[in-house]
Amino acid sequence: MRMQAAHAKAAQKPASKNADSIGAATAFVAEFGAPVPPPKPSKPSLAALAQE
């Protein structure tokens, strides 16, 4: 039971992190007019966009 609960939590984390990344990228595009990033932006690309 504990293993299943831990696995369920672990499975939910990437989804929420990915949604946060997309939300941050969308806000960045809306604010700075940058080109739209891919649906699943990687952290390096977001960092590169933030530095430009």
C-alpha positions as YAML, in Angstrom:
chain: A
units: angstrom
residues:
- id: 1
  name: MET
  ca: [0.00, 0.00, 0.00]
- id: 2
  name: ARG
  ca: [2.75, 2.48, 0.88]
- id: 3
  name: MET
  ca: [4.59, 1.71, -2.34]
- id: 4
  name: GLN
  ca: [1.42, 2.36, -4.37]
- id: 5
  name: ALA
  ca: [0.79, 5.67, -2.60]
- id: 6
  name: ALA
  ca: [4.38, 6.79, -3.16]
- id: 7
  name: HIS
  ca: [4.17, 5.78, -6.81]
- id: 8
  name: ALA
  ca: [0.91, 7.69, -7.25]
- id: 9
  name: LYS
  ca: [2.47, 10.84, -5.78]
- id: 10
  name: ALA
  ca: [5.57, 10.44, -7.95]
- id: 11
  name: ALA
  ca: [3.37, 10.04, -11.02]
- id: 12
  name: GLN
  ca: [1.52, 13.28, -10.23]
- id: 13
  name: LYS
  ca: [4.64, 15.40, -9.70]
- id: 14
  name: PRO
  ca: [5.96, 15.49, -13.30]
- id: 15
  name: ALA
  ca: [2.51, 16.41, -14.60]
- id: 16
  name: SER
  ca: [2.18, 19.37, -12.23]
- id: 17
  name: LYS
  ca: [5.77, 20.47, -12.89]
- id: 18
  name: ASN
  ca: [5.15, 20.26, -16.63]
- id: 19
  name: ALA
  ca: [1.97, 22.32, -16.28]
- id: 20
  name: ASP
  ca: [3.91, 24.91, -14.27]
- id: 21
  name: SER
  ca: [6.62, 25.01, -16.94]
- id: 22
  name: ILE
  ca: [4.03, 25.51, -19.70]
- id: 23
  name: GLY
  ca: [2.30, 28.20, -17.64]
- id: 24
  name: ALA
  ca: [5.60, 30.00, -17.04]
- id: 25
  name: ALA
  ca: [6.51, 29.77, -20.72]
- id: 26
  name: THR
  ca: [3.07, 31.05, -21.74]
- id: 27
  name: ALA
  ca: [3.35, 33.96, -19.32]
- id: 28
  name: PHE
  ca: [6.84, 34.71, -20.66]
- id: 29
  name: VAL
  ca: [5.55, 34.74, -24.24]
- id: 30
  name: ALA
  ca: [2.61, 36.94, -23.29]
- id: 31
  name: GLU
  ca: [4.86, 39.42, -21.49]
- id: 32
  name: PHE
  ca: [7.86, 39.57, -23.82]
- id: 33
  name: GLY
  ca: [6.40, 38.49, -27.17]
- id: 34
  name: ALA
  ca: [8.88, 35.65, -27.54]
- id: 35
  name: PRO
  ca: [8.18, 32.84, -30.03]
- id: 36
  name: VAL
  ca: [5.89, 30.11, -28.71]
- id: 37
  name: PRO
  ca: [7.94, 27.29, -27.15]
- id: 38
  name: PRO
  ca: [7.22, 23.59, -27.81]
- id: 39
  name: PRO
  ca: [4.37, 22.03, -25.76]
- id: 40
  name: LYS
  ca: [6.84, 20.40, -23.34]
- id: 41
  name: PRO
  ca: [9.68, 22.92, -22.92]
- id: 42
  name: SER
  ca: [12.81, 21.62, -21.26]
- id: 43
  name: LYS
  ca: [14.38, 23.55, -18.43]
- id: 44
  name: PRO
  ca: [17.53, 24.46, -20.43]
- id: 45
  name: SER
  ca: [15.42, 26.06, -23.19]
- id: 46
  name: LEU
  ca: [13.40, 28.02, -20.63]
- id: 47
  name: ALA
  ca: [16.63, 29.18, -18.98]
- id: 48
  name: ALA
  ca: [18.00, 30.20, -22.37]
- id: 49
  name: LEU
  ca: [14.83, 32.17, -23.11]
- id: 50
  name: ALA
  ca: [15.01, 33.88, -19.74]
- id: 51
  name: GLN
  ca: [18.61, 34.98, -20.38]
- id: 52
  name: GLU
  ca: [17.85, 36.56, -23.78]
...
